[in-house]
Amino acid sequence: SNYGEKIKPIRISMRQNFGEAFVETLIENHIATITFFHPQSNSLPGEVLCTLANHIHTAGKEKDVHVIVLKSEGEKVFCAGASFDELAAIHDEASGLEFFSGFAKVINAMRTCGKIVIARIQGKCVGGG
């Protein structure tokens, strides 16, 4: 590459909707920004957690991505944890395992993606474990 040569930023956008909830990835200037949202204070149901893990994994495979930024939509709560509706619906060992695997999938995706992951946290953030 020549000095003074303008770098052309790559711009890729991918979005998956779940009613009002969504997970979206925007790749620009070597940064993959992954945004998630759920209308119940960003409490995340299993399908959103699984999709979030898939977006992290996919961004990790992109050669042009140097860093991943996780952020949530909204201003009051970054994440209120897993879905309380799904927690209340646990009725056996299999459904319990599925529920508690949601955040594990996200954590494992961050751990194995091979990129620096930065969480842009605003407002309240609930963690369990």
Secondary structure, DSSP 8 states (H G I E B T S, - for coil): --TT------EEEEEEEETTEEEEEEEETTEEEEEEE-TTTT-B-HHHHHHHHHHHHHHHH-TT--EEEEEESSSSEEE--B-HHHHHT--SHHHHHHHHHHHHHHHHHHHHSSSEEEEE--SEE----
